[in-house]
Every structure is written in C-alpha cells, then in structure tokens.
Amino acid sequence: MHRLSIATISIASRRAMLHSLINPNPAYELIADITHAEALQLLPNLQPDIVVLDAAMLNINPLVALKSLTQWPNCPAIVVLTSGVGYEQRLWHDLGAQAIARLEQPETIEQALAQIARQAQVQAA
C-alpha cells in the first residue's frame, strides 16, 4: 500500500479535505498527520513516500521543513499546498525547485497524488 504522510495546518477544514481525498483510496495509507514542528523529527523514521506540506502552517516554517525533507537520504516526493496569494505565493517561488507540485484546489491535489502513485508503481516494477 502506498504510504502518505501529511503535514498540514490545524484548521479542521483543510485537514478534513486532505483526509477525504486520502482515506477512501486504498492506494494510500495516512501514516502521519503533522501539526507541530517537533513531530517533523518523527518523519524520517516513518519513511513516507509522499509529504504534503501546507505553506500556511502556523507553527512550522515551511522553508525549514522543506530543507529538512530534501536532506533525507531517500527524499520523499514533496507536494506543497498554497492558496496562491500573498506570502504563500512568494514562498512558492522559494520552494519551487525542490517541491514537485504546487496545489491550490482539491481536484489538483487528487490528480497529483494519483500521478505520484502511478510513478511509484512504475518504479517498483
């Protein structure tokens, strides 16, 4: 089963939206739901295939989190959620080369996760 680790803001609406896309799909397994900086230290031990990083995290600096993720020996696929406005839009330019996708709508999130899952299946074959 494809494992998916989520770093998201604590606002219930965004977390609920991500869970509604991930949980019903048998190709994904939610292995972590990160809500604070200390929990990021647990991710290397979990070895997720995908990390969804919300640029609007209130208590995690997304640039620091991204730098940490990209330094892992087996860097997971990193998807950045943004609203595409203000600070988050500037942040995307800083993150761009290291993240595989910038997602703003639930439909694009679902499409990106499906594409990553297909790529993982091809690589495993």
C-alpha atoms as one frame of an Amber mdcrd trajectory, in Angstrom:
protein
   0.000   0.000   0.000   1.261   3.483  -0.859   2.109   5.445   2.289   1.287
   9.119   2.567   2.420  11.418   5.325   0.660  14.764   5.700   1.979  17.966
   7.223  -0.976  20.309   7.475  -2.304  23.294   9.372  -4.531  22.672  12.367
  -7.514  24.323  10.687 -10.000  21.472  10.508 -11.365  22.337   7.067  -8.060
  21.803   5.231  -7.148  18.701   7.191 -10.612  17.252   6.617 -10.300  17.938
   2.883  -6.977  16.098   2.679  -8.290  13.181   4.713 -11.343  12.939   2.441
  -9.013  12.540  -0.566  -6.615  10.081   1.057  -8.591   7.804   3.364 -11.091
   6.374   0.838  -8.330   5.470  -1.623  -6.839   2.012  -0.987  -3.631   3.081
  -2.756  -2.786   5.452   0.101  -2.100   4.984   3.781  -2.047   8.005   6.043
   0.894   7.307   8.335   1.326  10.712   9.996  -0.639  13.903  10.436   1.908
  16.516  11.498   0.624  19.584  13.305   3.724  20.923  15.079   7.441  21.288
  14.459   8.536  18.641  16.961   6.585  15.974  15.065   8.649  16.613  11.918
  11.524  14.807  13.642   9.459  11.602  13.543   9.074  11.564   9.754  12.495
  10.103   8.835  11.721   7.030  10.936   8.361   6.606   9.188   9.960   6.907
   5.710   6.930   8.276   3.858   6.792   8.156   0.095   4.980  11.497  -0.138
   4.850  14.516   2.134   2.118  17.113   1.623   3.419  20.338   3.145   0.955
  23.149   3.765   2.655  26.502   3.182   0.202  28.088   5.616   1.464  26.117
   8.613   1.203  28.410  11.609   3.861  26.856  13.811   6.222  25.297  11.252
   8.464  27.301   8.958   7.787  25.637   5.581  11.216  26.594   4.204  12.960
  24.926   7.145  10.697  21.875   6.842  11.357  21.572   3.111  15.115  21.885
   3.579  14.995  19.153   6.207  12.953  16.849   3.952  15.256  17.304   0.958
  18.305  16.327   3.027  16.987  12.831   3.749  18.915  10.008   2.070  15.675
   8.874   0.367  13.874  12.171  -0.121  10.115  11.675  -0.407   8.019  13.314
  -3.102   7.057  16.718  -1.711   3.793  18.415  -2.600   3.216  21.981  -1.382
  -0.283  23.262  -0.667  -0.729  27.006  -1.098  -3.563  29.437  -1.551  -1.511
  31.148  -4.252  -1.772  34.594  -2.684   0.488  36.924  -0.700   3.135  35.297
   1.444   2.300  31.814   0.180   2.828  32.882  -3.437   6.279  34.330  -2.608
   7.056  31.218  -0.599   6.257  29.043  -3.603   8.959  30.795  -5.622  11.444
  29.956  -2.858  10.279  26.331  -2.684   9.688  25.750  -6.386  12.735  23.785
  -7.463  12.574  21.418  -4.517   8.858  20.619  -4.465   7.227  18.592  -7.213
   3.905  20.420  -7.285   2.101  23.463  -6.008  -1.536  22.696  -5.370  -4.414
  25.023  -4.671  -7.605  23.041  -5.287  -8.794  19.616  -4.059  -9.045  18.357
  -7.654  -5.404  19.139  -8.352  -4.348  17.520  -5.087  -6.170  14.328  -6.025
  -4.632  14.369  -9.513  -1.121  14.937  -8.142  -1.439  12.092  -5.638  -2.681
   9.757  -8.376   0.252  10.725 -10.621   2.757  10.120  -7.813   1.165   6.732
  -7.095   1.432   5.770 -10.798   5.101   6.813 -10.880   5.800   4.774  -7.742
   4.185   1.699  -9.307   6.296   2.068 -12.454   9.488   2.452 -10.414   8.625
  -0.592  -8.289   8.050  -2.774 -11.373
